[in-house]
């Protein structure tokens, strides 16, 4: 079948959309990815047999409507058997495809959009009524469009209880190799904003007073450059690195940070970054939330309040001698990309 993966929010090489789903589906189907990417070579089939079609958009709220218009224009150039959408706005475009061309519609719900939109509206209007109204409108609109979806995928058990669905396909990583970790090298790879990077740098700077040789290397994209760290003897920012070099980048990492802003949508969420660390044997230092409690319960690392620098430093100093122990616990973990579930779901569409 011809499969069109469509996103109005994510980049063409998003980890779930491209490296997991598109690459997996390309083993049995002809896959095209349409998403944000200023620099991609549109129309090229890459080494994974995936056709890349990027549009010149920006990953920001104020540019969302132009992104949708460009995504719609790009997608209407393709006649496809299945259109696989990743957010409410691309689901709307998917509904247009279904009505115009009779394409099968797959909705892949892997974000808590109601909470996300509520946060953005609250920040914009600073009004609880407007926030609740926006959340309600988003929820109703999304559920109406979901009626037309032939298959619905969700990312975890909590989301499965919120909406009807045909499969839970977790956002677990793939292709990672466990390695025993020790030492005082800290690392982070991922989006820089809303990940408490400034706080983690403060923590490292305080730790350096106790452990002068401590190192913290950071890599990833920043939409707001005010969160970018300043280099010093202990901290170094490496910019954006290719996806296929992440394991090499983290090869000497002893602990991995996975911290978040205190927002409702993060309270029960489980970050893909967490599982990447665990599958690589890297003990996790994560924000203390309900969703992250499994890290502490299984001995995969520790939970901290990154806003409390003093308590965080104390907790990490106590955790450093247990690094190898945490790493060995990570080896017992059974997480992995659920490719079989995705391919089986697509079998029912043929």
C-alpha distance (Angstrom), angle and dihedral (degrees) to the residues before:
residue distance angle dihedral
X1 . . .
X2 3.79 . .
X3 3.80 109.1 .
X4 3.80 124.6 -167.5
X5 3.83 115.3 -162.2
X6 3.81 107.3 -158.8
X7 3.81 131.5 -171.3
X8 3.79 131.7 167.3
X9 3.82 93.2 -174.3
X10 3.80 109.7 35.1
X11 3.78 132.1 65.7
X12 3.81 122.7 -107.3
X13 3.81 91.2 -106.2
X14 3.80 96.5 47.9
X15 3.82 108.6 151.9
X16 3.80 96.7 -120.8
X17 3.80 98.9 34.4
X18 3.80 98.8 44.0
X19 3.81 112.6 15.4
X20 3.81 94.9 40.7
X21 3.79 112.9 22.8
X22 3.81 104.2 25.7
X23 3.81 93.8 42.6
X24 3.83 91.5 46.7
X25 3.81 93.9 47.5
X26 3.83 92.1 46.1
X27 3.82 87.9 69.7
X28 3.81 89.3 71.2
X29 3.82 106.3 12.8
X30 3.81 142.7 42.1
X31 3.80 104.0 -102.6
X32 3.80 130.8 -163.8
X33 3.83 123.2 -177.0
X34 3.81 119.7 -154.0
X35 3.82 113.4 -175.0
X36 3.80 143.3 116.8
X37 3.80 116.0 -49.8
X38 3.80 125.5 135.8
X39 3.79 95.6 -171.1
X40 3.80 105.2 39.9
X41 3.79 122.8 118.2
X42 3.79 98.3 -117.0
X43 3.76 114.6 -138.1
X44 3.80 97.1 19.4
X45 3.80 120.2 131.6
X46 3.80 106.3 -138.6
X47 3.81 131.5 -148.4
X48 3.81 90.7 -83.7
X49 3.83 91.4 58.0
X50 3.81 91.3 -110.6
X51 3.81 120.2 136.1
X52 3.81 109.7 -133.5
X53 3.78 120.6 -150.1
X54 3.81 113.2 172.1
X55 3.78 127.8 -178.6
X56 3.79 126.9 -151.7
X57 3.79 100.0 -105.1
X58 3.78 137.5 135.5
X59 3.80 127.4 -126.6
X60 3.80 97.8 -124.7
X61 3.80 138.0 104.7
X62 3.82 95.4 -115.9
X63 3.82 90.9 53.9
X64 3.79 95.6 46.7
X65 3.81 97.7 99.5
X66 3.85 93.1 49.8
X67 3.82 87.6 47.4
X68 3.81 89.8 54.1
X69 3.80 92.3 49.5
X70 3.83 91.5 50.2
X71 3.80 91.9 45.3
X72 3.81 91.0 50.6
X73 3.81 92.5 47.8
X74 3.81 91.9 47.8
X75 3.80 94.7 45.8
X76 3.81 95.6 49.1
X77 3.81 87.9 64.5
X78 3.82 88.3 69.4
X79 3.78 129.5 72.2
X80 3.79 104.1 -153.5
X81 3.80 138.2 176.2
X82 3.80 93.7 -144.7
X83 3.80 130.6 22.3
X84 3.81 112.3 -160.8
X85 3.83 111.8 -160.4
X86 3.80 129.5 -166.0
X87 3.81 109.0 -166.7
X88 3.84 138.1 22.1
X89 3.81 94.2 -93.3
X90 3.80 93.5 51.9
X91 3.82 87.9 44.0
X92 3.81 86.9 60.1
X93 3.82 89.1 53.4
X94 3.81 88.4 47.1
X95 3.80 89.8 55.5
X96 3.82 89.2 53.5
X97 3.82 89.3 52.7
X98 3.79 90.7 49.2
X99 3.81 92.6 52.3
X100 3.82 95.2 42.3
X101 3.80 102.7 38.6
X102 3.79 105.1 13.7
X103 3.83 92.4 -117.5
X104 3.78 119.0 168.7
X105 3.81 110.1 -110.3
X106 3.81 124.8 -137.7
X107 3.80 118.9 -175.8
X108 3.79 115.2 -159.6
X109 3.82 106.6 -164.7
X110 3.80 106.3 -168.9
X111 3.81 101.5 145.9
X112 3.81 133.4 61.2
X113 3.80 93.8 -119.0
X114 3.80 97.1 172.5
X115 3.82 90.8 59.1
X116 3.81 92.3 40.7
X117 3.81 94.1 52.9
X118 3.79 90.7 43.9
X119 3.80 90.5 55.7
X120 3.79 93.1 49.0
X121 3.82 93.4 48.0
X122 3.81 91.7 46.9
X123 3.80 90.4 51.6
X124 3.80 90.4 48.5
X125 3.83 100.7 44.1
X126 3.84 102.1 17.9
X127 3.80 86.9 -143.5
X128 3.82 125.8 125.6
X129 3.81 93.6 -154.9
X130 3.81 92.3 55.0
X131 3.80 89.8 45.8
X132 3.81 93.5 53.0
X133 3.80 91.1 43.8
X134 3.82 92.3 52.0
X135 3.80 91.6 47.9
X136 3.82 91.3 49.9
X137 3.81 94.2 47.6
X138 3.82 91.3 48.3
X139 3.79 91.8 48.6
X140 3.82 94.3 49.6
X141 3.81 94.4 43.7
X142 3.80 92.4 48.7
X143 3.81 93.6 48.7
X144 3.81 91.8 48.6
X145 3.81 91.1 53.0
X146 3.81 91.6 44.7
X147 3.80 88.5 64.0
X148 3.81 87.4 73.9
X149 3.83 95.3 49.4
X150 3.80 115.8 109.5
X151 3.80 91.6 -157.9
X152 3.80 131.5 16.2
X153 3.81 123.4 -160.7
X154 3.80 123.3 -166.2
X155 3.78 128.8 -170.1
X156 3.81 104.8 -136.4
X157 3.81 146.1 7.5
X158 3.81 94.7 -94.7
X159 3.80 91.6 55.4
X160 3.80 89.7 45.5
X161 3.81 88.8 61.7
X162 3.81 92.0 50.8
X163 3.83 101.0 53.7
X164 3.78 138.6 19.3
X165 3.79 111.7 -95.1
X166 3.79 144.8 169.4
X167 3.81 99.6 -145.7
X168 3.78 143.5 8.9
X169 3.80 107.8 -137.4
X170 3.78 108.6 179.1
X171 3.77 120.8 -143.5
X172 3.80 92.3 -118.1
X173 3.82 117.8 152.7
X174 3.80 127.6 -113.1
X175 3.79 137.4 -150.7
X176 3.81 97.1 29.3
X177 3.81 125.3 140.1
X178 3.81 123.4 -146.0
X179 3.80 116.8 -125.4
X180 3.82 130.0 177.2
X181 3.80 110.4 -107.1
X182 3.80 130.8 -152.6
X183 3.80 137.3 153.8
X184 3.79 137.7 46.6
X185 3.80 104.4 -66.6
X186 3.81 112.7 125.5
X187 3.79 127.0 -165.4
X188 3.78 147.2 -179.0
X189 3.83 131.7 -175.0
X190 3.79 121.4 -179.4
X191 3.79 144.4 58.4
X192 3.80 109.0 -12.1
X193 3.81 100.5 -152.3
X194 3.84 122.2 82.5
X195 3.81 89.5 10.0
X196 3.82 98.4 103.6
X197 3.81 92.3 -113.7
X198 3.84 93.6 152.5
X199 3.82 89.2 51.9
X200 3.80 92.9 47.7
X201 3.82 89.4 51.5
X202 3.82 90.0 51.8
X203 3.81 89.0 50.6
X204 3.82 91.4 51.4
X205 3.79 91.8 47.0
X206 3.80 89.6 53.5
X207 3.81 91.5 45.7
X208 3.82 89.6 52.6
X209 3.82 88.3 67.1
X210 3.82 87.0 64.4
X211 3.83 98.0 31.4
X212 3.84 110.5 29.2
X213 3.83 93.2 -175.5
X214 3.83 94.4 56.6
X215 3.84 115.1 128.8
X216 3.81 132.5 -161.1
X217 3.79 121.1 -173.3
X218 3.78 122.5 -173.2
X219 3.81 132.1 -169.5
X220 3.78 133.0 175.4
X221 3.78 148.5 85.4
X222 3.81 122.8 -61.5
X223 3.81 120.4 -159.3
X224 3.80 89.2 -177.7
X225 3.80 108.0 42.3
X226 3.80 92.5 -161.0
X227 3.82 87.7 83.8
X228 3.80 93.4 57.0
X229 3.81 111.2 115.6
X230 3.78 124.4 -123.1
X231 3.80 113.7 -122.0
X232 3.78 119.8 -116.4
X233 3.81 137.1 155.5
X234 3.81 90.9 -68.8
X235 3.81 105.0 29.2
X236 3.81 128.6 58.1
X237 3.81 129.8 175.9
X238 3.82 112.8 -152.1
X239 3.81 99.8 -172.0
X240 3.80 121.7 -133.4
X241 3.81 115.3 -19.2
X242 3.85 129.3 -166.4
X243 3.80 115.6 -94.2
X244 3.81 92.8 -121.0
X245 3.82 91.5 58.9
X246 3.82 97.5 54.8
X247 3.81 95.1 96.7
X248 3.79 90.7 49.8
X249 3.80 90.3 47.6
X250 3.81 91.1 53.3
X251 3.83 94.9 40.5
X252 3.81 94.1 111.0
X253 3.81 96.9 33.9
X254 3.81 116.7 128.0
X255 3.84 98.8 -175.7
X256 3.80 131.9 15.0
X257 3.79 124.0 -146.7
X258 3.81 119.7 -137.2
X259 3.80 106.4 170.7
X260 3.80 130.1 158.2
X261 3.78 141.1 -167.8
X262 3.81 114.1 -99.2
X263 3.80 99.5 -98.1
X264 3.83 131.3 139.4
X265 3.81 94.2 -116.5
X266 3.81 91.2 59.8
X267 3.81 96.4 48.3
X268 3.81 96.1 86.5
X269 3.81 100.1 16.6
X270 3.81 123.8 112.3
X271 3.77 113.6 -146.2
X272 3.80 120.6 -133.5
X273 3.80 85.7 -138.1
X274 3.80 89.3 65.4
X275 3.80 92.1 56.9
X276 3.81 91.9 45.6
X277 3.78 89.3 57.1
X278 3.81 93.7 45.4
X279 3.81 94.4 49.0
X280 3.82 88.9 49.8
X281 3.81 91.5 50.7
X282 3.82 92.9 -111.5
X283 3.83 113.4 142.8
X284 3.80 110.9 -125.6
X285 3.79 128.9 -126.0
X286 3.80 103.1 -164.9
X287 3.79 139.5 166.1
X288 3.79 114.7 -88.2
X289 3.82 103.5 -105.7
X290 3.81 135.9 136.6
X291 3.81 90.3 -107.1
X292 3.81 92.0 54.5
X293 3.80 96.7 47.5
X294 3.82 90.9 99.7
X295 3.84 88.3 68.0
X296 3.78 92.2 62.8
X297 3.81 94.2 36.5
X298 3.82 92.3 55.9
X299 3.80 97.2 38.3
X300 3.82 94.7 -114.4
X301 3.80 91.5 135.7
X302 3.79 140.2 -61.2
X303 3.80 139.1 -61.2
X304 3.80 122.5 -133.9
X305 3.79 141.8 173.8
X306 3.84 100.5 -119.0
X307 3.81 90.9 -160.9
X308 3.80 89.1 63.7
X309 3.80 99.5 67.8
X310 3.81 96.1 176.8
X311 3.82 95.7 51.7
X312 3.81 90.9 43.3
X313 3.81 91.8 53.3
X314 3.79 90.5 49.3
X315 3.83 92.4 49.6
X316 3.81 93.1 48.5
X317 3.80 92.9 48.2
X318 3.80 87.7 55.2
X319 3.82 91.4 46.5
X320 3.82 98.6 50.2
X321 3.86 95.5 76.8
X322 3.84 88.1 51.2
X323 3.82 94.4 53.6
X324 3.83 95.8 111.5
X325 3.81 90.7 45.7
X326 3.80 91.7 53.6
X327 3.81 89.8 45.5
X328 3.81 92.0 53.7
X329 3.81 89.5 50.6
X330 3.81 88.4 53.9
X331 3.81 88.6 57.3
X332 3.82 89.2 64.0
X333 3.80 92.9 56.3
X334 3.81 117.9 112.2
X335 3.78 107.0 -153.3
X336 3.78 127.5 132.2
X337 3.80 143.8 144.9
X338 3.83 108.6 -74.6
X339 3.80 98.7 -137.5
X340 3.81 93.6 154.4
X341 3.82 91.6 60.6
X342 3.80 91.5 53.1
X343 3.80 94.9 47.8
X344 3.81 91.7 46.5
X345 3.80 91.1 51.1
X346 3.81 89.1 53.4
X347 3.81 92.0 50.1
X348 3.79 88.2 67.8
X349 3.80 91.1 57.1
X350 3.80 96.4 58.9
